[in-house]
Amino acid sequence: MLFDLRQSRLAHLRATQNSDGGWGYFPHKQSRLEPTCYALLALHGDKASSDAWMRGWSLIRSWQQNDGGFRPGAEIQLSSWATALVVTLHCVHGVSDARFQKGVAWLLGSKGVEGGWLERALGLVMKMPVEYDRRHKGWPWLADTSSWVEPTAHSVLALKKAAPQVSLPALQERVLEGERMMLDRRSPDGGWNYGNRRVLRTDLPSYPETTAVALLGLQGSLLMEDRNGAVAAAEKHLLETKSRLAKAWLTISLRNYGRDVALSAAETPPDDLMVAALEALACPNGGHQWLKPA
């Protein structure tokens, strides 16, 4: 009997679901929004997982804040960047109700703080240590902080998926602004670093998982001229990386760019439940298509 990587990961996720319906980053740890969203994306559409899926779905829906964002855990009373993942999950599940609309509105209102008048003024009189175009604001990990590549990519992808169900004029321009930010931060080697391409006059190398996530956010972009170069950078990272997280992200991303790549993963599921979910999504029939724009 052939080993089924996807089913082994789905069984592992079902076995490690918390009593509240969510998942922690590791088994028996407190439920958190990010790993719960990835687990639900992996389990979506699997008949054996329908009960587990609905329990998780009910939990994250209960975590919405009054401002429309979703908190990262039951006891943390603030809205999280992972609201983008919840919006994506709503699109995958085909739900565009009031909770969904409020989540989209929260995403549209979230921006990095770079480019303020004080920073621009300082830039005119002194050489800033970090070189990037401050006109382009992405999304931060935390409110009132600077933009980073990964939350920007997740947010742009979520808004692209939400666009057919949302009649907000600001959505398309916000997507373009996020794309401009990511393209401006692209490293000289063709991929993406976590936040910037150049610091203290030194070019920064790209990282495998960040490159993969950035490419997911830039799917369908008319602004990305050197698409082949970016995909080539991702393919190079896949050949070189030893990280299970990076391998899973790169496989998902490259599959969505039409590359026929196979996930290299051990039969034993990883302790990291987010990685387990991503490995399931990276399988040929595992749901990597959920992370495509509408």
Summary of the structure (lengths in Angstrom):
residues: 294
radius of gyration: 18.8
end to end distance: 36.8
largest distance: 68.5
contacts: 993
relative contact order: 0.13
helix: 52%
strand: 4%
